[in-house]
Amino acid sequence: MEYTEYTKEELQEAKRQIDSTLHKLRATVKTLEAKENVTRYKSQITLAKRRILAFEIANELIAEKLNQKE
């Protein structure tokens, strides 16, 4: 599998976008978990938490790549 080489600026921008999305997803989870009938939102909460994990992994990989470019 081939990997594309990204510039430092592209990686930094990707990380900024992921951080923004993570912030919104975490807020969504808090909102859904605070609902009166939380079991009704179980699947949405699970999906949001899985996305949070995926974005956290992506952020770590981007950080590693940025460290290699220094």
N, CA, C and O atoms as CSV, one atom per row, in Angstrom:
chain,resi,resn,atom,element,x,y,z
A,1,MET,N,N,0.842,-1.179,0.000
A,1,MET,CA,C,0.000,0.000,0.000
A,1,MET,C,C,0.885,1.239,0.000
A,1,MET,O,O,1.786,1.365,0.829
A,2,GLU,N,N,0.632,2.137,-0.914
A,2,GLU,CA,C,1.422,3.363,-1.012
A,2,GLU,C,C,0.829,4.460,-0.149
A,2,GLU,O,O,-0.389,4.585,-0.015
A,3,TYR,N,N,1.716,5.252,0.433
A,3,TYR,CA,C,1.286,6.383,1.243
A,3,TYR,C,C,1.707,7.673,0.576
A,3,TYR,O,O,2.804,7.776,0.028
A,4,THR,N,N,0.830,8.651,0.627
A,4,THR,CA,C,1.122,9.959,0.084
A,4,THR,C,C,1.918,10.747,1.102
A,4,THR,O,O,1.642,10.674,2.300
A,5,GLU,N,N,2.890,11.489,0.644
A,5,GLU,CA,C,3.638,12.382,1.531
A,5,GLU,C,C,2.895,13.709,1.601
A,5,GLU,O,O,2.646,14.349,0.579
A,6,TYR,N,N,2.547,14.110,2.806
A,6,TYR,CA,C,1.838,15.367,3.011
A,6,TYR,C,C,2.801,16.401,3.566
A,6,TYR,O,O,3.759,16.069,4.265
A,7,THR,N,N,2.536,17.644,3.249
A,7,THR,CA,C,3.375,18.708,3.780
A,7,THR,C,C,3.048,18.919,5.255
A,7,THR,O,O,1.999,18.497,5.741
A,8,LYS,N,N,3.956,19.574,5.947
A,8,LYS,CA,C,3.744,19.885,7.360
A,8,LYS,C,C,2.473,20.720,7.529
A,8,LYS,O,O,1.703,20.513,8.467
A,9,GLU,N,N,2.266,21.656,6.618
A,9,GLU,CA,C,1.085,22.527,6.677
A,9,GLU,C,C,-0.206,21.733,6.480
A,9,GLU,O,O,-1.201,21.977,7.163
A,10,GLU,N,N,-0.187,20.785,5.546
A,10,GLU,CA,C,-1.370,19.949,5.320
A,10,GLU,C,C,-1.698,19.111,6.556
A,10,GLU,O,O,-2.863,18.963,6.925
A,11,LEU,N,N,-0.666,18.568,7.188
A,11,LEU,CA,C,-0.875,17.770,8.390
A,11,LEU,C,C,-1.403,18.631,9.535
A,11,LEU,O,O,-2.298,18.212,10.268
A,12,GLN,N,N,-0.852,19.826,9.687
A,12,GLN,CA,C,-1.316,20.730,10.739
A,12,GLN,C,C,-2.778,21.120,10.528
A,12,GLN,O,O,-3.554,21.176,11.482
A,13,GLU,N,N,-3.148,21.388,9.284
A,13,GLU,CA,C,-4.531,21.749,8.984
A,13,GLU,C,C,-5.461,20.564,9.233
A,13,GLU,O,O,-6.555,20.736,9.771
A,14,ALA,N,N,-5.036,19.373,8.848
A,14,ALA,CA,C,-5.844,18.175,9.094
A,14,ALA,C,C,-6.061,17.994,10.595
A,14,ALA,O,O,-7.165,17.664,11.029
A,15,LYS,N,N,-5.014,18.208,11.385
A,15,LYS,CA,C,-5.128,18.085,12.833
A,15,LYS,C,C,-6.086,19.127,13.399
A,15,LYS,O,O,-6.875,18.818,14.292
A,16,ARG,N,N,-6.027,20.347,12.896
A,16,ARG,CA,C,-6.961,21.392,13.347
A,16,ARG,C,C,-8.408,20.994,13.057
A,16,ARG,O,O,-9.292,21.175,13.893
A,17,GLN,N,N,-8.634,20.454,11.866
A,17,GLN,CA,C,-9.989,20.044,11.486
A,17,GLN,C,C,-10.478,18.888,12.359
A,17,GLN,O,O,-11.636,18.867,12.776
A,18,ILE,N,N,-9.604,17.942,12.628
A,18,ILE,CA,C,-9.968,16.812,13.475
A,18,ILE,C,C,-10.258,17.287,14.893
A,18,ILE,O,O,-11.222,16.838,15.514
A,19,ASP,N,N,-9.426,18.198,15.411
A,19,ASP,CA,C,-9.659,18.741,16.753
A,19,ASP,C,C,-11.031,19.409,16.837
A,19,ASP,O,O,-11.741,19.255,17.830
A,20,SER,N,N,-11.395,20.142,15.805
A,20,SER,CA,C,-12.690,20.809,15.762
A,20,SER,C,C,-13.830,19.794,15.766
A,20,SER,O,O,-14.812,19.952,16.492
A,21,THR,N,N,-13.692,18.763,14.956
A,21,THR,CA,C,-14.709,17.724,14.882
A,21,THR,C,C,-14.815,16.966,16.205
A,21,THR,O,O,-15.914,16.639,16.654
A,22,LEU,N,N,-13.661,16.690,16.827
A,22,LEU,CA,C,-13.667,16.017,18.127
A,22,LEU,C,C,-14.416,16.836,19.168
A,22,LEU,O,O,-15.200,16.297,19.950
A,23,HIS,N,N,-14.173,18.120,19.171
A,23,HIS,CA,C,-14.860,19.010,20.117
A,23,HIS,C,C,-16.380,18.907,19.935
A,23,HIS,O,O,-17.126,18.795,20.908
A,24,LYS,N,N,-16.818,18.945,18.692
A,24,LYS,CA,C,-18.253,18.866,18.391
A,24,LYS,C,C,-18.841,17.502,18.753
A,24,LYS,O,O,-19.952,17.420,19.275
A,25,LEU,N,N,-18.093,16.438,18.476
A,25,LEU,CA,C,-18.569,15.091,18.805
A,25,LEU,C,C,-18.685,14.904,20.313
A,25,LEU,O,O,-19.656,14.324,20.798
A,26,ARG,N,N,-17.702,15.390,21.047
A,26,ARG,CA,C,-17.751,15.268,22.511
A,26,ARG,C,C,-18.947,16.035,23.067
A,26,ARG,O,O,-19.614,15.564,23.988
A,27,ALA,N,N,-19.216,17.203,22.517
A,27,ALA,CA,C,-20.376,17.985,22.948
A,27,ALA,C,C,-21.670,17.238,22.626
A,27,ALA,O,O,-22.611,17.248,23.420
A,28,THR,N,N,-21.714,16.602,21.482
A,28,THR,CA,C,-22.885,15.823,21.089
A,28,THR,C,C,-23.129,14.681,22.059
A,28,THR,O,O,-24.265,14.441,22.469
A,29,VAL,N,N,-22.062,13.972,22.429
A,29,VAL,CA,C,-22.201,12.865,23.375
A,29,VAL,C,C,-22.740,13.379,24.707
A,29,VAL,O,O,-23.651,12.783,25.281
A,30,LYS,N,N,-22.185,14.474,25.197
A,30,LYS,CA,C,-22.663,15.047,26.469
A,30,LYS,C,C,-24.146,15.400,26.382
A,30,LYS,O,O,-24.921,15.123,27.297
A,31,THR,N,N,-24.522,16.013,25.270
A,31,THR,CA,C,-25.922,16.407,25.086
A,31,THR,C,C,-26.834,15.185,25.058
A,31,THR,O,O,-27.874,15.166,25.718
A,32,LEU,N,N,-26.448,14.178,24.303
A,32,LEU,CA,C,-27.275,12.978,24.193
A,32,LEU,C,C,-27.350,12.228,25.520
A,32,LEU,O,O,-28.405,11.706,25.881
A,33,GLU,N,N,-26.236,12.175,26.244
A,33,GLU,CA,C,-26.227,11.466,27.523
A,33,GLU,C,C,-27.042,12.208,28.594
A,33,GLU,O,O,-27.459,11.614,29.588
A,34,ALA,N,N,-27.256,13.485,28.382
A,34,ALA,CA,C,-28.031,14.278,29.336
A,34,ALA,C,C,-29.535,14.229,29.055
A,34,ALA,O,O,-30.333,14.731,29.847
A,35,LYS,N,N,-29.912,13.638,27.953
A,35,LYS,CA,C,-31.339,13.543,27.603
A,35,LYS,C,C,-32.086,12.705,28.634
A,35,LYS,O,O,-31.511,11.863,29.323
A,36,GLU,N,N,-33.376,12.964,28.711
A,36,GLU,CA,C,-34.215,12.282,29.693
A,36,GLU,C,C,-34.268,10.772,29.454
A,36,GLU,O,O,-34.084,9.992,30.389
A,37,ASN,N,N,-34.512,10.365,28.242
A,37,ASN,CA,C,-34.609,8.939,27.908
A,37,ASN,C,C,-33.360,8.532,27.131
A,37,ASN,O,O,-33.398,8.338,25.916
A,38,VAL,N,N,-32.241,8.407,27.869
A,38,VAL,CA,C,-30.941,8.189,27.237
A,38,VAL,C,C,-30.875,6.886,26.436
A,38,VAL,O,O,-30.128,6.808,25.460
A,39,THR,N,N,-31.636,5.870,26.827
A,39,THR,CA,C,-31.605,4.604,26.094
A,39,THR,C,C,-32.101,4.770,24.661
A,39,THR,O,O,-31.727,4.009,23.769
A,40,ARG,N,N,-32.932,5.756,24.459
A,40,ARG,CA,C,-33.444,6.038,23.118
A,40,ARG,C,C,-32.315,6.483,22.175
A,40,ARG,O,O,-32.405,6.306,20.960
A,41,TYR,N,N,-31.270,7.053,22.743
A,41,TYR,CA,C,-30.165,7.602,21.954
A,41,TYR,C,C,-28.912,6.727,22.007
A,41,TYR,O,O,-27.832,7.158,21.606
A,42,LYS,N,N,-29.058,5.511,22.498
A,42,LYS,CA,C,-27.917,4.620,22.693
A,42,LYS,C,C,-27.102,4.418,21.409
A,42,LYS,O,O,-25.874,4.487,21.441
A,43,SER,N,N,-27.765,4.174,20.304
A,43,SER,CA,C,-27.020,3.913,19.061
A,43,SER,C,C,-26.278,5.156,18.580
A,43,SER,O,O,-25.158,5.049,18.080
A,44,GLN,N,N,-26.885,6.335,18.725
A,44,GLN,CA,C,-26.208,7.568,18.329
A,44,GLN,C,C,-25.008,7.840,19.222
A,44,GLN,O,O,-23.969,8.302,18.750
A,45,ILE,N,N,-25.150,7.554,20.516
A,45,ILE,CA,C,-24.046,7.753,21.458
A,45,ILE,C,C,-22.903,6.806,21.126
A,45,ILE,O,O,-21.740,7.211,21.109
A,46,THR,N,N,-23.231,5.551,20.864
A,46,THR,CA,C,-22.214,4.562,20.508
A,46,THR,C,C,-21.477,4.973,19.235
A,46,THR,O,O,-20.250,4.901,19.180
A,47,LEU,N,N,-22.208,5.398,18.228
A,47,LEU,CA,C,-21.604,5.835,16.976
A,47,LEU,C,C,-20.680,7.028,17.206
A,47,LEU,O,O,-19.561,7.050,16.694
A,48,ALA,N,N,-21.132,8.009,17.963
A,48,ALA,CA,C,-20.314,9.194,18.234
A,48,ALA,C,C,-19.045,8.812,18.986
A,48,ALA,O,O,-17.972,9.338,18.691
A,49,LYS,N,N,-19.151,7.904,19.955
A,49,LYS,CA,C,-17.968,7.471,20.718
A,49,LYS,C,C,-16.985,6.723,19.830
A,49,LYS,O,O,-15.773,6.869,19.990
A,50,ARG,N,N,-17.486,5.929,18.904
A,50,ARG,CA,C,-16.601,5.215,17.968
A,50,ARG,C,C,-15.890,6.203,17.038
A,50,ARG,O,O,-14.718,6.025,16.706
A,51,ARG,N,N,-16.607,7.231,16.629
A,51,ARG,CA,C,-15.990,8.252,15.787
A,51,ARG,C,C,-14.931,9.035,16.557
A,51,ARG,O,O,-13.880,9.377,16.017
A,52,ILE,N,N,-15.223,9.313,17.824
A,52,ILE,CA,C,-14.241,10.006,18.664
A,52,ILE,C,C,-12.958,9.189,18.730
A,52,ILE,O,O,-11.869,9.733,18.550
A,53,LEU,N,N,-13.073,7.896,18.984
A,53,LEU,CA,C,-11.895,7.037,19.042
A,53,LEU,C,C,-11.136,7.044,17.718
A,53,LEU,O,O,-9.908,7.138,17.706
A,54,ALA,N,N,-11.852,6.947,16.619
A,54,ALA,CA,C,-11.207,6.940,15.300
A,54,ALA,C,C,-10.449,8.249,15.053
A,54,ALA,O,O,-9.328,8.232,14.544
A,55,PHE,N,N,-11.060,9.375,15.410
A,55,PHE,CA,C,-10.397,10.659,15.221
A,55,PHE,C,C,-9.216,10.835,16.174
A,55,PHE,O,O,-8.225,11.471,15.815
A,56,GLU,N,N,-9.309,10.278,17.388
A,56,GLU,CA,C,-8.184,10.347,18.315
A,56,GLU,C,C,-6.994,9.561,17.768
A,56,GLU,O,O,-5.850,10.001,17.881
A,57,ILE,N,N,-7.263,8.410,17.180
A,57,ILE,CA,C,-6.200,7.605,16.557
A,57,ILE,C,C,-5.580,8.376,15.402
A,57,ILE,O,O,-4.357,8.434,15.276
A,58,ALA,N,N,-6.420,8.969,14.558
A,58,ALA,CA,C,-5.919,9.746,13.427
A,58,ALA,C,C,-5.043,10.902,13.918
A,58,ALA,O,O,-3.993,11.178,13.339
A,59,ASN,N,N,-5.475,11.568,14.977
A,59,ASN,CA,C,-4.704,12.680,15.530
A,59,ASN,C,C,-3.333,12.222,16.022
A,59,ASN,O,O,-2.332,12.905,15.803
A,60,GLU,N,N,-3.288,11.067,16.686
A,60,GLU,CA,C,-2.014,10.532,17.165
A,60,GLU,C,C,-1.080,10.214,15.998
A,60,GLU,O,O,0.117,10.494,16.057
A,61,LEU,N,N,-1.631,9.634,14.950
A,61,LEU,CA,C,-0.809,9.312,13.784
A,61,LEU,C,C,-0.297,10.576,13.101
A,61,LEU,O,O,0.846,10.621,12.646
A,62,ILE,N,N,-1.137,11.591,13.029
A,62,ILE,CA,C,-0.711,12.869,12.452
A,62,ILE,C,C,0.391,13.485,13.309
A,62,ILE,O,O,1.375,13.999,12.778
A,63,ALA,N,N,0.230,13.437,14.632
A,63,ALA,CA,C,1.248,13.982,15.538
A,63,ALA,C,C,2.581,13.255,15.344
A,63,ALA,O,O,3.635,13.890,15.325
A,64,GLU,N,N,2.539,11.948,15.202
A,64,GLU,CA,C,3.769,11.178,14.949
A,64,GLU,C,C,4.428,11.625,13.654
A,64,GLU,O,O,5.642,11.816,13.594
A,65,LYS,N,N,3.624,11.788,12.632
A,65,LYS,CA,C,4.151,12.207,11.324
A,65,LYS,C,C,4.739,13.622,11.415
A,65,LYS,O,O,5.785,13.895,10.826
A,66,LEU,N,N,4.079,14.511,12.142
A,66,LEU,CA,C,4.606,15.863,12.319
A,66,LEU,C,C,5.934,15.857,13.063
A,66,LEU,O,O,6.833,16.631,12.735
A,67,ASN,N,N,6.064,14.991,14.062
A,67,ASN,CA,C,7.324,14.873,14.810
A,67,ASN,C,C,8.453,14.388,13.920
A,67,ASN,O,O,9.605,14.781,14.107
A,68,GLN,N,N,8.136,13.542,12.959
A,68,GLN,CA,C,9.148,13.030,12.022
A,68,GLN,C,C,9.631,14.143,11.094
A,68,GLN,O,O,10.758,14.092,10.601
A,69,LYS,N,N,8.791,15.144,10.854
A,69,LYS,CA,C,9.130,16.218,9.922
A,69,LYS,C,C,9.969,17.314,10.590
A,69,LYS,O,O,10.490,18.198,9.911
A,70,GLU,N,N,10.099,17.254,11.922
A,70,GLU,CA,C,10.871,18.289,12.612
A,70,GLU,C,C,12.343,18.061,12.510
A,70,GLU,O,O,13.128,18.848,13.040
